[in-house]
Amino acid sequence: MSELKTVVLNDVHQQLGAKMVPFAGYNMPVRYSSDLDEHHTVRRAVGIFDVSHMGEFRVRGPRALDLIQRVTSNDASKLTPGKAQYSCLPNEQGGIVDDLLVYKLADEDYMLVVNASNIEKDWNWISRFNEEFGADMENVSDQISLFAVQGPKTADALQSLTDVDLKSIPYYSFVQGTFAGHPNVIISATGYTGAGGFELYIPNEAAADIWNKILEAGKPFGLKPIGLGARDTLRLEMGFCLYGNDIDDNTSPLEGGLGWITKFTKEFTNSAALKQQKEQGVQRKLVGFVMDGPGIPRAHYELVNEAGEKIGEVTSGTQSPSMSKGIGLGYVATELSAPGSKIFVQVRGKNLPATVTKLPFVKGTEE
């Protein structure tokens, strides 16, 4: 085991009483109080996550866009400065190297935000294609801290810290401005909870000061620090994919419900094969399902049909705090993928009934 990396605020989280766990090669806070309390805090009010383990690459130069278009599935030519886009890096075998966000900071200047566990893998993958394009690539992952402030009260909780009108930033847009007295903070209307809010890209040296100022400004709005435990239940209620669970090197973006970020208006890695797959139809699909009765689905539990024949497996599952029911994601044969289809989850030797449902499972906020 290589030594765990730490985020800049590692000691701060421990002082706040966080339970720390290894995650994606980093020592990360999994919870501060309870997963349930933290989940409801984000759905009802506002919470702050330290997700500084995520990776950031800068890609600049006259051929930066050409490189990004070649390696990503979405159409980055549609981006204008101040806009972000969800995308993925297809591999050459039909699977996914990683999913990522593409930010257009300025003309010929982009930032790619990748999963922590894939920083080296993604860097090597993109660099391989850059031999043709010669864009200026820089891995700035170790220079940037990233806070996700999420929940329906986020804009109100943060507004006193910046002159930027937070409520005027559209979804998947961002502003670079002064925040909590620090210049050049990227304030991005993105997140992984469905509850609204912002992600803040901050120079490491400003991280502690900004974190403390957010906690202080957010107090009247019920803001609390939130760990990775609640982050997982929040994203699962929205049906958002987690790389390594729901999508990976062996899952096609079309199977994984990511056809909407797979644009065949351009050529990209494996685009011809994926286009053919789209025309022919996929054999299996990632679906959301809700347990009909008691029972909590967990990753790798088998999914079976009425006859008890295996049709797939659970990729992510939990007891939904908002619904008080077991929910999950999993791949099933296409003929059982329509909402309303009956499937069964094998839990401790029993086949428990579940119903395929449309995603997301819940609205992003609790009334």
Summary of the structure (lengths in Angstrom):
residues: 367
radius of gyration: 20.6
end to end distance: 44.8
largest distance: 62.8
contacts: 1286
relative contact order: 0.15
helix: 28%
strand: 35%
